[in-house]
Amino acid sequence: MGVAGRYPDCERCEAPCCTKQFMEDSDHWFKLSEIRPIYTAAGTDVHVVGWAHQPDGRQPMIACDAFDLNKLQCGIYGSRPEHCRTYDCRDDDPDEWQARAHCDLDRHRRLERARAKG
């Protein structure tokens, strides 16, 4: 029986931090009007892919327009925003509900097989 590693398989990462992210800091969650200037200054934009209900409004789930879905890489890597530079999914507590749900290796392997077929 194999042992699952604590950390994700980064070679097959689908970059949900770039394609499905909520921005927040220790004080508040970010509104779209706060997020967009951060990305515009970096040379790109974002679009909303979902919403979360917060006590004081809706929090946007965003996707960065600079992320290349075909190459799975950042198109503004050199000028990417600070939160992109400091984020590391391996620092997430695996017991927290939001921690690396996207790092499902079985799912990656299924996607890899599906891509190979087609």
Secondary structure, DSSP 4 states (H G I P E B T S, - for coil): -----SS--GGG---HHHHSB--B-SS-BPPHHHHHHHHHHHT--EEEEEEEEETTEEEEEEEETTEETTTTEETTGGG--HHHHH--GGGS-TTSTTSSTT--HHHHHHHHHHHHH-
